[in-house]
């Protein structure tokens, strides 16, 4: 399935079924995580069959999660200035692979309990992604107008338009979409406009743009 179609199908899910993830699907996700770790220098970890992270009273009351016992932990070096952006960029690749495998996900910044990830003294965990079989498939989020999140001189080429379509499908914290893409000639840049988890969001939207447009973002 094309990536753009996966992006359209994927929605944030907070309620999950008590259905284990099959071993063959775990193997695919684990192999991809190992590949992404090699590429990024991160320590991304997948945790299966561990319900405590999303089962505290605080989480159930404020985060509205239920039935989640699998998750992805984005972990990396404290000294890496690009760690937050990398977490979004590489984590979203696992999110879309999970969607391709028929699984559901949700990026979770604060409304989860303690994870069982192995985090070294020189490392930190930036964010968690809930994973599993959703009790529902969710619905599309509202998006800002294209003109509010990008600028281009003259008529934008089709590849840029395709990339921005993918960007508007990307998950961002509280659906804030606080970023700006700019096209000058053949050069695309993107910057954050602040907000919570803004650098993680920037990594997510950069991956969406690059994966669909075939053009790198600076």
C-alpha positions as CSV (number, residue, x, y, z in Angstrom):
1,X,0.0,0.0,0.0
2,X,1.3,3.5,-0.8
3,X,2.5,5.6,2.1
4,X,0.0,8.4,1.4
5,X,-2.9,5.9,1.7
6,X,-1.5,4.6,5.0
7,X,-1.3,8.2,6.3
8,X,-4.9,8.7,5.4
9,X,-6.0,5.5,7.1
10,X,-4.0,6.0,10.3
11,X,-5.7,7.8,13.2
12,X,-4.8,8.2,16.9
13,X,-6.4,5.4,18.9
14,X,-6.8,5.3,22.7
15,X,-8.9,2.2,23.2
16,X,-7.5,-1.2,22.4
17,X,-8.6,-4.8,22.3
18,X,-7.1,-7.5,24.5
19,X,-5.7,-9.1,21.4
20,X,-2.0,-10.0,21.4
21,X,0.2,-8.9,18.5
22,X,1.3,-11.9,16.5
23,X,4.9,-13.1,16.6
24,X,5.4,-12.5,12.8
25,X,4.2,-8.9,13.2
26,X,6.5,-8.4,16.2
27,X,9.4,-9.7,14.2
28,X,8.7,-7.1,11.4
29,X,8.5,-4.2,13.9
30,X,11.6,-5.4,15.9
31,X,13.6,-5.7,12.7
32,X,12.6,-2.2,11.6
33,X,13.4,-0.7,15.0
34,X,16.9,-2.3,14.8
35,X,17.4,-0.8,11.4
36,X,16.2,2.7,12.5
37,X,18.5,2.5,15.5
38,X,21.4,1.7,13.3
39,X,20.5,4.7,11.1
40,X,19.7,7.2,13.8
41,X,22.0,6.3,16.7
42,X,18.9,6.0,18.9
43,X,17.8,3.2,21.2
44,X,14.1,2.7,20.1
45,X,12.5,-0.2,22.1
46,X,9.3,-2.1,21.5
47,X,7.5,-3.4,24.7
48,X,4.9,-6.1,24.4
49,X,2.3,-7.5,26.8
50,X,3.0,-4.9,29.5
51,X,-0.3,-3.3,30.6
52,X,0.9,-1.3,33.6
53,X,2.2,1.7,31.6
54,X,-1.4,2.6,30.7
55,X,-3.4,1.3,33.6
56,X,-3.0,3.8,36.4
57,X,-6.0,5.7,37.8
58,X,-4.5,9.0,36.6
59,X,-4.0,7.8,33.1
60,X,-7.5,6.2,32.8
61,X,-9.1,9.4,34.1
62,X,-7.2,12.0,32.2
63,X,-5.7,10.1,29.2
64,X,-8.8,8.0,28.4
65,X,-6.6,5.0,27.4
66,X,-7.9,1.5,27.8
67,X,-6.7,-2.0,27.0
68,X,-3.3,-0.9,25.8
69,X,-0.5,-3.4,26.7
70,X,2.1,-2.7,23.9
71,X,4.1,0.4,23.2
72,X,7.1,1.9,21.5
73,X,9.6,3.9,23.6
74,X,11.7,6.5,21.8
75,X,15.0,6.6,23.7
76,X,18.3,8.3,22.8
77,X,21.4,10.1,24.0
78,X,20.9,13.1,26.3
79,X,23.7,14.8,24.5
80,X,22.1,14.6,21.0
81,X,20.7,18.1,20.3
82,X,18.4,16.5,17.6
83,X,17.0,13.8,19.7
84,X,13.4,15.2,19.9
85,X,13.3,15.7,16.1
86,X,14.8,12.3,15.5
87,X,12.2,10.7,17.8
88,X,9.4,12.1,15.6
89,X,11.1,11.3,12.3
90,X,12.0,7.7,13.1
91,X,9.1,7.0,15.4
92,X,6.6,7.9,12.7
93,X,8.2,5.3,10.4
94,X,7.3,2.6,12.9
95,X,3.8,4.1,13.3
96,X,3.2,3.8,9.5
97,X,4.7,0.3,9.4
98,X,2.3,-0.7,12.3
99,X,-0.6,0.7,10.2
100,X,0.5,-1.4,7.2
101,X,0.5,-4.5,9.5
102,X,-3.1,-3.8,10.5
103,X,-2.2,-2.3,13.9
104,X,-3.2,1.0,15.5
105,X,-1.1,3.6,17.4
106,X,-1.2,6.8,19.3
107,X,1.6,9.2,20.2
108,X,1.6,9.8,23.9
109,X,3.7,12.6,25.6
110,X,2.4,12.7,29.2
111,X,-0.6,10.6,29.8
112,X,1.1,7.3,30.5
113,X,2.8,5.7,33.5
114,X,6.3,4.4,33.9
115,X,7.5,2.3,31.0
116,X,9.8,-0.7,31.2
117,X,12.3,0.6,28.7
118,X,16.0,0.2,29.5
119,X,17.3,3.8,29.6
120,X,21.0,4.3,30.3
121,X,22.3,7.1,32.6
122,X,23.4,9.0,29.5
123,X,20.0,8.5,27.8
124,X,16.5,9.8,28.1
125,X,13.1,8.7,26.9
126,X,11.4,11.4,24.9
127,X,8.0,10.0,24.1
128,X,5.9,6.8,23.9
129,X,3.7,5.4,21.2
130,X,0.8,3.2,22.2
131,X,0.5,0.1,19.9
132,X,-2.0,-2.7,19.4
133,X,-5.4,-3.6,17.9
134,X,-7.7,-0.7,18.2
135,X,-11.3,-1.1,19.4
136,X,-12.1,1.3,16.6
137,X,-10.3,2.8,13.6
138,X,-10.7,6.4,14.6
139,X,-11.5,9.4,12.5
140,X,-9.5,12.1,10.6
141,X,-8.3,15.1,12.6
142,X,-9.2,18.7,11.6
143,X,-6.4,20.4,9.5
144,X,-5.4,24.0,9.1
145,X,-5.6,25.6,5.6
146,X,-2.5,24.8,3.5
147,X,-1.7,28.5,3.3
148,X,-1.4,28.6,7.1
149,X,1.4,26.0,7.2
150,X,3.4,26.7,4.0
151,X,4.7,29.4,1.7
152,X,6.0,29.3,-1.8
153,X,6.9,31.9,-4.4
154,X,4.8,31.4,-7.5
155,X,3.0,28.2,-8.5
156,X,4.3,25.3,-6.3
157,X,5.3,22.1,-8.2
158,X,3.2,19.0,-7.9
159,X,5.8,17.2,-5.7
160,X,5.6,20.0,-3.2
161,X,1.8,19.9,-3.1
162,X,1.9,16.1,-2.6
163,X,4.4,16.6,0.2
164,X,2.2,19.2,1.9
165,X,-0.9,16.9,1.6
166,X,1.1,14.3,3.5
167,X,2.2,16.9,6.1
168,X,-1.5,17.8,6.9
169,X,-2.2,14.2,7.6
170,X,0.6,14.0,10.2
171,X,-0.2,13.6,13.9
172,X,0.9,16.6,16.1
173,X,0.5,17.2,19.8
174,X,-3.1,18.3,20.5
175,X,-3.4,18.6,16.8
176,X,-1.6,22.0,17.0
177,X,0.1,21.9,13.6
178,X,2.5,24.6,14.6
179,X,5.0,24.5,11.8
180,X,5.9,26.3,8.6
181,X,7.2,24.9,5.4
182,X,8.9,27.2,2.8
183,X,9.8,26.5,-0.8
184,X,12.4,28.6,-2.5
185,X,13.4,27.2,-5.9
186,X,14.0,23.5,-5.3
187,X,14.9,24.0,-1.6
188,X,12.4,23.1,1.1
189,X,12.9,24.3,4.7
190,X,10.7,23.7,7.7
191,X,10.6,25.3,11.2
192,X,8.6,25.0,14.3
193,X,6.3,27.7,15.6
194,X,6.6,26.5,19.2
195,X,4.1,24.6,21.3
196,X,4.4,21.4,23.3
197,X,6.5,18.6,21.8
198,X,7.2,21.0,18.9
199,X,10.5,19.4,17.9
200,X,9.0,15.9,17.9
201,X,6.1,17.2,15.8
202,X,8.7,18.8,13.4
203,X,10.4,15.4,12.9
204,X,7.0,13.7,12.2
205,X,6.0,16.3,9.5
206,X,9.4,16.3,7.9
207,X,9.2,12.5,7.5
208,X,5.7,12.8,6.0
209,X,6.9,15.4,3.5
210,X,10.1,13.6,2.5
211,X,8.5,10.1,2.2
212,X,5.7,11.3,-0.2
213,X,7.5,14.1,-2.1
214,X,10.8,12.4,-2.6
215,X,12.6,15.7,-1.6
216,X,14.6,16.4,1.5
217,X,13.7,19.1,4.0
218,X,16.4,21.3,5.5
